Amino acid sequence: MGGSCDAIIVGNTPEEMALNGGKHLVEMCDKDAGHKQDKAVMDASQNDPEHLKTWMTDFTAKFDALPEA
């Protein structure tokens, strides 16, 4: 998902992947500086609807381009 670790995040839809990635980030942000920084970026994007829309559009395109598992 482009974060600071190589954790495997799963989901059946881009929305589910984003939600699961966010949950992972929240769980890990108190454990290392990389996740804490990633969470700060995510939190800031929540206040910028245009950035959030662009990120989700790009993420959905990448998700849709993946081969079926």
Backbone torsions as a table, in degrees:
resi	resn	phi	psi	omega
1	MET	NA	-2.3	177.7
2	GLY	94.5	16.0	-179.4
3	GLY	-89.5	-163.3	-173.6
4	SER	-91.1	6.2	178.4
5	CYS	-138.7	176.1	-179.1
6	ASP	-110.1	29.7	177.5
7	ALA	-60.4	144.6	177.1
8	ILE	-87.9	117.0	178.7
9	ILE	-107.0	129.8	-177.6
10	VAL	-117.0	158.8	176.8
11	GLY	177.5	155.0	-179.0
12	ASN	-89.6	-15.1	179.3
13	THR	-136.4	161.4	176.2
14	PRO	-59.1	-37.3	180.0
15	GLU	-64.2	-42.8	178.7
16	GLU	-65.8	-39.9	176.5
17	MET	-61.2	-45.9	-179.9
18	ALA	-62.2	-42.6	178.8
19	LEU	-63.0	-46.5	180.0
20	ASN	-66.0	-37.3	175.6
21	GLY	-64.4	-40.2	177.2
22	GLY	-63.7	-40.5	178.2
23	LYS	-63.2	-43.3	178.1
24	HIS	-60.5	-44.6	-179.1
25	LEU	-60.4	-45.4	179.4
26	VAL	-62.5	-42.0	-179.8
27	GLU	-64.9	-32.5	-172.7
28	MET	-98.5	-13.1	-170.3
29	CYS	-63.2	-24.9	177.9
30	ASP	-87.6	-2.1	-175.1
31	LYS	-100.6	-22.4	176.8
32	ASP	-157.5	159.6	-174.9
33	ALA	-66.9	-35.0	-179.1
34	GLY	-61.6	-46.7	178.9
35	HIS	-67.5	-36.3	178.9
36	LYS	-62.7	-42.0	178.2
37	GLN	-66.7	-43.2	177.9
38	ASP	-60.1	-39.5	179.8
39	LYS	-66.5	-37.4	177.7
40	ALA	-62.3	-39.9	177.7
41	VAL	-65.9	-44.7	179.3
42	MET	-62.1	-43.9	179.6
43	ASP	-61.2	-41.4	179.4
44	ALA	-64.6	-37.4	-178.8
45	SER	-68.6	-24.3	178.7
46	GLN	-64.5	-22.5	179.4
47	ASN	-95.0	4.4	-179.1
48	ASP	-126.4	87.2	-174.5
49	PRO	-56.3	-35.1	-179.1
50	GLU	-67.8	-43.1	177.2
51	HIS	-62.7	-44.7	-179.8
52	LEU	-61.4	-42.0	178.8
53	LYS	-64.3	-44.1	178.9
54	THR	-63.4	-44.5	179.6
55	TRP	-60.0	-45.6	-177.5
56	MET	-67.4	-37.6	177.1
57	THR	-62.2	-46.4	178.8
58	ASP	-64.3	-44.5	-179.4
59	PHE	-63.1	-42.3	178.8
60	THR	-62.4	-41.4	178.4
61	ALA	-62.2	-43.2	178.1
62	LYS	-64.9	-41.9	179.0
63	PHE	-61.6	-47.1	-178.1
64	ASP	-65.6	-25.1	-179.5
65	ALA	-82.0	-10.8	-179.5
66	LEU	-70.3	147.2	175.5
67	PRO	-70.3	152.4	178.1
68	GLU	-62.6	140.5	179.4
69	ALA	-85.6	NA	NA
